[in-house]
Amino acid sequence: MFLSLLQPAHKDIKLPALFRFHEFCVIYCWLFFICFSVW
């Protein structure tokens, strides 16, 4: 499962909405963590 995500071809053909949502949450959490650490 993880190996299939590393392949760009499969990622372009099949990109589940849940995976996109997880990516967005990770980015948002990182931004929040950086802002919190700066304060």
PDB file of N, CA, C and O in Angstrom:
ATOM      1  N   MET A   1       0.835  -1.202   0.000  1.00  0.00           N
ATOM      2  CA  MET A   1       0.000   0.000   0.000  1.00  0.00           C
ATOM      3  C   MET A   1       0.873   1.256   0.000  1.00  0.00           C
ATOM      4  O   MET A   1       0.646   2.187  -0.773  1.00  0.00           O
ATOM      5  N   PHE A   2       1.875   1.263   0.881  1.00  0.00           N
ATOM      6  CA  PHE A   2       2.753   2.428   0.949  1.00  0.00           C
ATOM      7  C   PHE A   2       3.611   2.553  -0.306  1.00  0.00           C
ATOM      8  O   PHE A   2       3.880   3.659  -0.774  1.00  0.00           O
ATOM      9  N   LEU A   3       4.038   1.412  -0.847  1.00  0.00           N
ATOM     10  CA  LEU A   3       4.878   1.422  -2.048  1.00  0.00           C
ATOM     11  C   LEU A   3       4.091   1.951  -3.243  1.00  0.00           C
ATOM     12  O   LEU A   3       4.651   2.630  -4.103  1.00  0.00           O
ATOM     13  N   SER A   4       2.798   1.644  -3.302  1.00  0.00           N
ATOM     14  CA  SER A   4       1.986   2.115  -4.423  1.00  0.00           C
ATOM     15  C   SER A   4       1.828   3.628  -4.372  1.00  0.00           C
ATOM     16  O   SER A   4       1.686   4.270  -5.413  1.00  0.00           O
ATOM     17  N   LEU A   5       1.851   4.206  -3.170  1.00  0.00           N
ATOM     18  CA  LEU A   5       1.717   5.659  -3.035  1.00  0.00           C
ATOM     19  C   LEU A   5       2.977   6.368  -3.513  1.00  0.00           C
ATOM     20  O   LEU A   5       2.925   7.520  -3.943  1.00  0.00           O
ATOM     21  N   LEU A   6       4.114   5.670  -3.437  1.00  0.00           N
ATOM     22  CA  LEU A   6       5.367   6.281  -3.856  1.00  0.00           C
ATOM     23  C   LEU A   6       5.458   6.382  -5.373  1.00  0.00           C
ATOM     24  O   LEU A   6       6.200   7.215  -5.893  1.00  0.00           O
ATOM     25  N   GLN A   7       4.713   5.545  -6.086  1.00  0.00           N
ATOM     26  CA  GLN A   7       4.760   5.581  -7.542  1.00  0.00           C
ATOM     27  C   GLN A   7       3.892   6.720  -8.074  1.00  0.00           C
ATOM     28  O   GLN A   7       2.687   6.736  -7.818  1.00  0.00           O
ATOM     29  N   PRO A   8       4.475   7.677  -8.811  1.00  0.00           N
ATOM     30  CA  PRO A   8       3.728   8.832  -9.311  1.00  0.00           C
ATOM     31  C   PRO A   8       2.629   8.447 -10.283  1.00  0.00           C
ATOM     32  O   PRO A   8       1.596   9.113 -10.341  1.00  0.00           O
ATOM     33  N   ALA A   9       2.837   7.368 -11.056  1.00  0.00           N
ATOM     34  CA  ALA A   9       1.838   6.963 -12.047  1.00  0.00           C
ATOM     35  C   ALA A   9       0.523   6.596 -11.357  1.00  0.00           C
ATOM     36  O   ALA A   9      -0.545   7.062 -11.754  1.00  0.00           O
ATOM     37  N   HIS A  10       0.609   5.761 -10.326  1.00  0.00           N
ATOM     38  CA  HIS A  10      -0.587   5.362  -9.605  1.00  0.00           C
ATOM     39  C   HIS A  10      -1.188   6.539  -8.858  1.00  0.00           C
ATOM     40  O   HIS A  10      -2.404   6.630  -8.689  1.00  0.00           O
ATOM     41  N   LYS A  11      -0.323   7.434  -8.414  1.00  0.00           N
ATOM     42  CA  LYS A  11      -0.806   8.598  -7.673  1.00  0.00           C
ATOM     43  C   LYS A  11      -1.612   9.509  -8.600  1.00  0.00           C
ATOM     44  O   LYS A  11      -2.620  10.080  -8.185  1.00  0.00           O
ATOM     45  N   ASP A  12      -1.169   9.648  -9.857  1.00  0.00           N
ATOM     46  CA  ASP A  12      -1.890  10.497 -10.805  1.00  0.00           C
ATOM     47  C   ASP A  12      -3.209   9.864 -11.213  1.00  0.00           C
ATOM     48  O   ASP A  12      -4.224  10.548 -11.345  1.00  0.00           O
ATOM     49  N   ILE A  13      -3.186   8.533 -11.413  1.00  0.00           N
ATOM     50  CA  ILE A  13      -4.405   7.848 -11.841  1.00  0.00           C
ATOM     51  C   ILE A  13      -5.415   7.769 -10.705  1.00  0.00           C
ATOM     52  O   ILE A  13      -6.589   8.102 -10.868  1.00  0.00           O
ATOM     53  N   LYS A  14      -4.935   7.322  -9.558  1.00  0.00           N
ATOM     54  CA  LYS A  14      -5.847   7.174  -8.408  1.00  0.00           C
ATOM     55  C   LYS A  14      -5.343   7.991  -7.230  1.00  0.00           C
ATOM     56  O   LYS A  14      -4.308   7.684  -6.639  1.00  0.00           O
ATOM     57  N   LEU A  15      -6.087   9.029  -6.902  1.00  0.00           N
ATOM     58  CA  LEU A  15      -5.727   9.838  -5.739  1.00  0.00           C
ATOM     59  C   LEU A  15      -6.974   9.982  -4.871  1.00  0.00           C
ATOM     60  O   LEU A  15      -7.800  10.865  -5.105  1.00  0.00           O
ATOM     61  N   PRO A  16      -7.109   9.113  -3.871  1.00  0.00           N
ATOM     62  CA  PRO A  16      -8.298   9.139  -3.018  1.00  0.00           C
ATOM     63  C   PRO A  16      -8.457  10.480  -2.314  1.00  0.00           C
ATOM     64  O   PRO A  16      -7.476  11.137  -1.965  1.00  0.00           O
ATOM     65  N   ALA A  17      -9.698  10.867  -2.115  1.00  0.00           N
ATOM     66  CA  ALA A  17      -9.981  12.128  -1.439  1.00  0.00           C
ATOM     67  C   ALA A  17      -9.467  12.086   0.003  1.00  0.00           C
ATOM     68  O   ALA A  17      -9.057  13.107   0.554  1.00  0.00           O
ATOM     69  N   LEU A  18      -9.494  10.900   0.603  1.00  0.00           N
ATOM     70  CA  LEU A  18      -9.032  10.752   1.983  1.00  0.00           C
ATOM     71  C   LEU A  18      -7.539  11.032   2.072  1.00  0.00           C
ATOM     72  O   LEU A  18      -7.074  11.634   3.041  1.00  0.00           O
ATOM     73  N   PHE A  19      -6.786  10.598   1.064  1.00  0.00           N
ATOM     74  CA  PHE A  19      -5.340  10.847   1.053  1.00  0.00           C
ATOM     75  C   PHE A  19      -5.064  12.338   0.911  1.00  0.00           C
ATOM     76  O   PHE A  19      -4.147  12.867   1.541  1.00  0.00           O
ATOM     77  N   ARG A  20      -5.856  13.017   0.082  1.00  0.00           N
ATOM     78  CA  ARG A  20      -5.703  14.465  -0.082  1.00  0.00           C
ATOM     79  C   ARG A  20      -6.008  15.165   1.234  1.00  0.00           C
ATOM     80  O   ARG A  20      -5.298  16.085   1.639  1.00  0.00           O
ATOM     81  N   PHE A  21      -7.074  14.720   1.896  1.00  0.00           N
ATOM     82  CA  PHE A  21      -7.473  15.326   3.163  1.00  0.00           C
ATOM     83  C   PHE A  21      -6.391  15.113   4.213  1.00  0.00           C
ATOM     84  O   PHE A  21      -6.114  16.001   5.019  1.00  0.00           O
ATOM     85  N   HIS A  22      -5.778  13.924   4.200  1.00  0.00           N
ATOM     86  CA  HIS A  22      -4.702  13.628   5.160  1.00  0.00           C
ATOM     87  C   HIS A  22      -3.496  14.516   4.890  1.00  0.00           C
ATOM     88  O   HIS A  22      -2.869  15.014   5.824  1.00  0.00           O
ATOM     89  N   GLU A  23      -3.169  14.717   3.621  1.00  0.00           N
ATOM     90  CA  GLU A  23      -2.055  15.581   3.253  1.00  0.00           C
ATOM     91  C   GLU A  23      -2.319  17.009   3.718  1.00  0.00           C
ATOM     92  O   GLU A  23      -1.431  17.668   4.261  1.00  0.00           O
ATOM     93  N   PHE A  24      -3.549  17.485   3.501  1.00  0.00           N
ATOM     94  CA  PHE A  24      -3.920  18.838   3.903  1.00  0.00           C
ATOM     95  C   PHE A  24      -3.833  18.996   5.424  1.00  0.00           C
ATOM     96  O   PHE A  24      -3.371  20.025   5.916  1.00  0.00           O
ATOM     97  N   CYS A  25      -4.279  17.977   6.166  1.00  0.00           N
ATOM     98  CA  CYS A  25      -4.229  18.029   7.632  1.00  0.00           C
ATOM     99  C   CYS A  25      -2.788  18.068   8.122  1.00  0.00           C
ATOM    100  O   CYS A  25      -2.466  18.790   9.065  1.00  0.00           O
ATOM    101  N   VAL A  26      -1.923  17.289   7.478  1.00  0.00           N
ATOM    102  CA  VAL A  26      -0.513  17.261   7.876  1.00  0.00           C
ATOM    103  C   VAL A  26       0.128  18.635   7.654  1.00  0.00           C
ATOM    104  O   VAL A  26       0.848  19.135   8.519  1.00  0.00           O
ATOM    105  N   ILE A  27      -0.133  19.236   6.503  1.00  0.00           N
ATOM    106  CA  ILE A  27       0.427  20.564   6.204  1.00  0.00           C
ATOM    107  C   ILE A  27      -0.108  21.602   7.180  1.00  0.00           C
ATOM    108  O   ILE A  27       0.639  22.443   7.680  1.00  0.00           O
ATOM    109  N   TYR A  28      -1.425  21.531   7.449  1.00  0.00           N
ATOM    110  CA  TYR A  28      -2.049  22.485   8.365  1.00  0.00           C
ATOM    111  C   TYR A  28      -1.485  22.335   9.771  1.00  0.00           C
ATOM    112  O   TYR A  28      -1.226  23.327  10.453  1.00  0.00           O
ATOM    113  N   CYS A  29      -1.296  21.083  10.205  1.00  0.00           N
ATOM    114  CA  CYS A  29      -0.743  20.826  11.536  1.00  0.00           C
ATOM    115  C   CYS A  29       0.690  21.346  11.633  1.00  0.00           C
ATOM    116  O   CYS A  29       1.085  21.890  12.664  1.00  0.00           O
ATOM    117  N   TRP A  30       1.467  21.180  10.565  1.00  0.00           N
ATOM    118  CA  TRP A  30       2.851  21.663  10.576  1.00  0.00           C
ATOM    119  C   TRP A  30       2.886  23.182  10.657  1.00  0.00           C
ATOM    120  O   TRP A  30       3.704  23.745  11.385  1.00  0.00           O
ATOM    121  N   LEU A  31       2.004  23.854   9.914  1.00  0.00           N
ATOM    122  CA  LEU A  31       1.954  25.315   9.957  1.00  0.00           C
ATOM    123  C   LEU A  31       1.564  25.797  11.347  1.00  0.00           C
ATOM    124  O   LEU A  31       2.124  26.767  11.858  1.00  0.00           O
ATOM    125  N   PHE A  32       0.590  25.105  11.959  1.00  0.00           N
ATOM    126  CA  PHE A  32       0.150  25.475  13.301  1.00  0.00           C
ATOM    127  C   PHE A  32       1.276  25.264  14.307  1.00  0.00           C
ATOM    128  O   PHE A  32       1.476  26.080  15.208  1.00  0.00           O
ATOM    129  N   PHE A  33       2.010  24.165  14.148  1.00  0.00           N
ATOM    130  CA  PHE A  33       3.119  23.857  15.060  1.00  0.00           C
ATOM    131  C   PHE A  33       4.229  24.906  14.938  1.00  0.00           C
ATOM    132  O   PHE A  33       4.803  25.329  15.941  1.00  0.00           O
ATOM    133  N   ILE A  34       4.527  25.321  13.704  1.00  0.00           N
ATOM    134  CA  ILE A  34       5.568  26.337  13.482  1.00  0.00           C
ATOM    135  C   ILE A  34       5.144  27.671  14.090  1.00  0.00           C
ATOM    136  O   ILE A  34       5.935  28.329  14.767  1.00  0.00           O
ATOM    137  N   CYS A  35       3.897  28.066  13.848  1.00  0.00           N
ATOM    138  CA  CYS A  35       3.399  29.334  14.403  1.00  0.00           C
ATOM    139  C   CYS A  35       3.400  29.283  15.928  1.00  0.00           C
ATOM    140  O   CYS A  35       3.749  30.265  16.583  1.00  0.00           O
ATOM    141  N   PHE A  36       3.013  28.151  16.490  1.00  0.00           N
ATOM    142  CA  PHE A  36       2.968  28.009  17.945  1.00  0.00           C
ATOM    143  C   PHE A  36       4.372  28.055  18.544  1.00  0.00           C
ATOM    144  O   PHE A  36       4.576  28.614  19.621  1.00  0.00           O
ATOM    145  N   SER A  37       5.331  27.467  17.842  1.00  0.00           N
ATOM    146  CA  SER A  37       6.702  27.449  18.350  1.00  0.00           C
ATOM    147  C   SER A  37       7.326  28.848  18.261  1.00  0.00           C
ATOM    148  O   SER A  37       8.160  29.211  19.091  1.00  0.00           O
ATOM    149  N   VAL A  38       6.921  29.629  17.256  1.00  0.00           N
ATOM    150  CA  VAL A  38       7.451  30.993  17.115  1.00  0.00           C
ATOM    151  C   VAL A  38       6.947  31.855  18.265  1.00  0.00           C
ATOM    152  O   VAL A  38       7.696  32.670  18.803  1.00  0.00           O
ATOM    153  N   TRP A  39       5.685  31.681  18.646  1.00  0.00           N
ATOM    154  CA  TRP A  39       5.121  32.426  19.776  1.00  0.00           C
ATOM    155  C   TRP A  39       5.809  31.951  21.037  1.00  0.00           C
ATOM    156  O   TRP A  39       5.502  32.435  22.127  1.00  0.00           O
TER     157      TRP A  39
END
